[in-house]
Amino acid sequence: MKILVVLNDPPYGTERSYNGLRLAGALSKRDGANVRVFLFGDAVGCAIRDQKVPDGYYHLDRMVTAVARHGGEIGCCGTCMDARGLADELLVDGARRSTLDEATDWTIWADKVVTF
């Protein structure tokens, strides 16, 4: 099963991106699941490396890395990154700058699309 998870919300302040990455992480560990995650808008902040959060708080950068480590692909909207002044070097290993064309291709590729 090919699954695309699309995130739109900021990394912190709501739990939508957190829950989307929780789902993507769980799916990426399942046999037969091929997972891709596309980050739009403020969600591109989820893939910034070395986030400093309070003790006991979730680390979305680590969650993004875990999805990639389990074979998932992580695309970050390049236009959204540029609008927020985010350079490619700030992204965690496994996440990369992407395009709307690739998000379109991934949507056509997917058997299921889940949005948060």
N, C-alpha and C positions, 0 to 999 in steps of 0.2 A: 504494500500500500504506500503510495506517495502522498505525503502530507506537507502542505505549506502553512506555516504559522506566520501571520502578519501582525506586527506590533506597531502601534501608533502613539501610545502614551509615554510620558517621561519616565525615566527609570525610578524615580522616587516621588512621593506625593500622592500617588494612587497605587493600587496593587495590580492593575491590569497587566502591565509588562511583566511583573513578577510572576503572576499566574500563567501568563502565556509562556514564559521561559520554563516554569515548572512543568507544564504540559509538554512542551517540546523536549525537555530533558527526559521525561518519563517515556515518551514515544520513541526517542532515539535509542533507548535501551531495549526495545522490543524487537524480536526477530521479525523480519519481513517489513519493517517500517523504514521508509526512506524519508528523512525529515529535512526540510529547508525552512529557515527563518529569515524573513525580510523585515528590516527595521526602517520605518518611515518617521518623518517629523522628529519630535523630541525623543522618540524611542532609540534613535541613533546613539544617545547618551548611555544606553545600556552596555554598549560595546567598548566604552572607554576603559583602558587598562588602569590598574592600580588605584581603584576607587577607595577613598577613605570614608568609612561609615562607622557609626557608633558600635561598640561591642554588642554582640548579640543580634545585630541587624543583618539582613541578607545582603549578599554581594552579587549584584547582577552581572558584573564583569566575569566573575567566576562561573556563574550559571551559563553565560554565553560560551565560555571556553569549554565547559563540560559537554554542551550539546555538540560542539565541533569535535571534541575528543571522541565522542561516540559515533562519529561519521556524519553528523549534520552539517549542512552548509549554512553560513550566515552572511547575508548580504545587507549592506548599509546604503541607503539612498545617498548618492553622492551630492545631489542638489541640497538635500536636507543637511548633510555634513557641512557643506560650504556655507549655508545660511547661518550655521551656528559656529563657524570658525574652527571646525574640527579637522585637523590634518590626519592623513592616513596613518602616520606614525603613532597616533594616540590609540589606535584600535588594538584590542587583544588579539593574540595569535588565534587564527581560525576565522576571524571576521575580516571582511574586506569591503572596500568601496564598490558600489554597484550602481545600476542604472534602472530607470523605469522600464526600459526595454527588457532587461533581465527579469524584473519583477513580473512583467507581462508573460515572458516565456515560462517562468516558474508557475504562474497561475494556470496556464494551459497544460503544463506538465502534470500538475497535481490531480490526484483523485479526489482529495478533500482540501478545502481551504478553510482555516480557522482564523478569525480576526479578534484582536484584543485592542 
